[in-house]
Amino acid sequence: MKLFIKPGACSLSPHIVSREAGLNVEVIKADTKSPGFLAINPKGYIPVLQLDNGQHLTEGVAIVQYLADQKPEAGLAPKNGTLERYRLQEWLNYIATEMHKGFSPLFRKPEPAVRQQLVEGLEKKFAFLAQHLEKNAFMMGERFTVADAYLFTVLTWTKSLAIDLAPFTALKAWFDKVAARPSVVEAQKAERS
């Protein structure tokens, strides 16, 4: 399998998951504007997972679940068809629609008043997540899952956007714990090189 990524982007999530699962995945830094990449993914963005049969999967939420299902013994996603799997999908959709898309306008450098409003909206979501993590070691309870990889990836953007997670104690502690996982350290190091 080949995983097309862009350092600093949401493709870090499946990169972490592939390492966490111990899967043999070739990681390729993509030029998303190149004709070659656009032939692979006409949407023009990452991540893209090229399967061994040549097919491509796009959309990070689909990719991380696919990767987790390739190595179920790693416990990165509950079994398909279970209520727990739907809970995982519930979290993945929340992260995608509320967190990921909540950060997107900030990268366009809005005027200060608009930026403040956007950050305040995110901070309400941070408070919700912190409350959840006060009672849970990880997003799904006691085990690291693909939801943790995705949320961690999105929250890495707080650094470049100068948003402080410190007031959200449980969320910040969870972030630091995930940041120290070997798969996360390795993926981030590989993306910087």
Secondary structure, 3 states (H helix, E strand, C coil): CEEEECCCCCCHHHHHHHHHHCCCCEEEECCCCCHHHHHHCCCCCCCEEECCCCCEEECHHHHHHHHHHHCHHHCCCCCCCCHHHHHHHHHHHHHHHHHHHHHHHHHHCCCHHHHHHHHHHHHHHHHHHHHHHHHCCECCECCCCHHHHHHHHHHCHHHHCCCCCCCCHHHHHHHHHHHCCHHHHHHHHHHHC
